[in-house]
Amino acid sequence: MAKSLNFHGLRRGSTKSHTYSVVDGKQITKDRVEGGKNPRTPEQMAQRCCMATCGNAYSAMKFICDHSFEDKTAGMQCMNEFNSANLKQLRISKEYDNGFFGFIKYQQSGLVAGSYVISDGSLPDALVDAEIDSVDVANKKVTLNLVPTADGTIAEVAQAMGCRYFDDICTVAVMYPKADGFYGFGAVRFTYKSGATVLESFDVAVAGDVVAATPTFTSNTLKVEVRMSSEFATGASATNTYMAAITSRYVNGNWLRSSAQFDVTDATPTFAEAIATYPVGKERFLNGNTAFVPVPSDSGGGGDDSGGGGDDSGGGGDDSGGGGDDPDPGDDQD
């Protein structure tokens, strides 16, 4: 890499042999790399598995997670925070096989269940006593018991949700199993009007896979029936449907958040199941880096050290058989 000086001005892009970029107002020129090797080591495949799992999760949850981290600007900073927090958790889950995360299989796209961190901030946690009450597979509905309360006033319910002041918001995220084997993700947002005494004083909005949310206030409990867009897995139940909640408050021109994370303990596929689908091994560098080729044994190809009527330099057999040996210019490269 070199700083280049020329009369063409600053340029960006690539030619057949060079790539041009501008860093801190200076022109940088690098040799263009083509046909780079791509070794599929176990470590690299494990990293790809974790990255794919995390990337798929962010894509599914982006409408919340691209602005859910306090003191981070919406977009890239929040995405980086999501990836940083969850990749750490994924690697721990992979190492200890604790069931906190499922892992995505090779070249699949979709959300698998996991204990994803979906927000981080300074406000107290919301909905500590909330739970999934029931799942109706046939009608694609999840019923949430948001806050059981002792006295049951709507103001107390709101306070338990983290909504204490005018226009505080509580967002409830739901992750549910779909018929295609992956998970759907949606959210219901409640906006509290300070001093409210009736349920209708909550503004309710939905996003993601949620089609509609119907709140009712009965038996000192705020129940919310949430209807989803996708077909449910036949085995969907309250035990494999998950929820987490985020409180938001606007203070001095900034949005404060509570921290929120899903609580999953039996997620699938396991890392072992997922990594078994990845092409761990070597690629043949001269063959275009397109097809996975297993690492050959020393006696492969029909010959060995004495095969084919020759020795290591003989015309018929060697370590890799069929007329070539490991030092041949067309060998594997790591």
Residue, then its C-alpha position, 0 to 999 in steps of 0.5 A: m500500500a502506498k500514498s500516491l501523488n498524481f495530477h488526476g486528483l483523488r480517485r476511488g475504485s479499481t482498475k485491472s491492477h490497482t484499487y484506489s481509496v481516500v483516507d484522511g484526504k490522502q490518496i491510497t493505492k493498493d494492488r488489487v487482489e484477485g482469486g484469493k484463497n479461501p481455506r475452510t478451516p474449522e475455526q473459520m467455519a465456526q466464525r461464519c456460523c456465529m456471524a450468520t446466526c447473529g446477522n440473521a437475527y439482526s435482520a429479523m429484529k432490525f426495526i427495533c434493534d437499529h435504535s434500541f441501544e442507549d447513547k448509540t446513534a440509530g443505524m450503524q452504531c446500534m447494529n455494531e452494538f447488537n453484533s458485539a453483544n450477541l456474538k460474545q453470547l453466541r461464542i459462550s453458548k457454542e463453547y458450553d453447549n448451554g442451549f441459550f442460542g440456536f445456530i444457523k445451518y450453512q447458507q440458510s436464511g431465517l431467525v433461530a431462537g436465542s437469548y438475544v440482547i435486543s436493547d441496552g440502557s439505564l432505565p429499570d427493566a420492564l415487565v418483570d412479572a410478565e409471561i406468555d399465557s397461551v399460544d393458539v396454533a390454529n388461529k396464530k395467536v399469542t396471549l400475554n399476561l403483561v403485569p399481574t397487579a395487587d390492586g389493579t389500577i391502570a396507573e399501577v399497570a403502567q408503572a409496572m411496565g416502566c411507564r411513569y411519565f407522559d408519553d413513556i413507551c413500553t415495547v413488548a417483543v415476541m419471538y415465536p416458532k413458525a411452521d418453516g422451522f424458523y422463528g418469527f419476530g414482532a412487537v407491540r408498543f404501548t404509549y402511556k398517557s400520564g394519569a390515565t385510569v382506563l385501558e383505552s388511554f394506552d396507544v397500541a401499535v404493532a410492527g414486524d410479524v404482528v398483525a393485530a394486538t387486542p388488550t383487555f384489563t381483567s382480573n387485575t391483569l393486562k392481557v394482550e392477545v397478539r395475532m401473528s402473520s405466519e403459520f405457527a409450528t404444530g408444536a408451538s406452545a408457551t414454552n417455546t414462545y418468548m417475550a422481552a420488553i423495552t421501556s423508552r423515555y424521552v429526557n432532555g432531547n435524548w431517548l433513554r432505554s431499559s435493557a432487554q434480553f430474551d430468556v431461552t434455555d433450549a434453543t436448536p439447532t445446537f452448534a454441533e448440528a449446525i456446524a456439521t452442515y458447513p464445508v469444513g476442509k480445504e479448497r483447491f486454489l487453482n480450481g476457482n474456489t467454487a467447490f468444496v473438495p475434501v482433504p485427500s489421504d496420502s494413498g488416495g487416487g489409486g496409488d501409493d509410494s510403490g503403486g503403478g510400477g514406480d516410486d516417488s518419482g515414477g511415472g505411475g504412482d506416488d503419494s497422491g496417485g495418478g501421476g502427481d505428488d504433493p509438491d506438484p504446482g497444482d496442489d492444495q494451498d491452505 
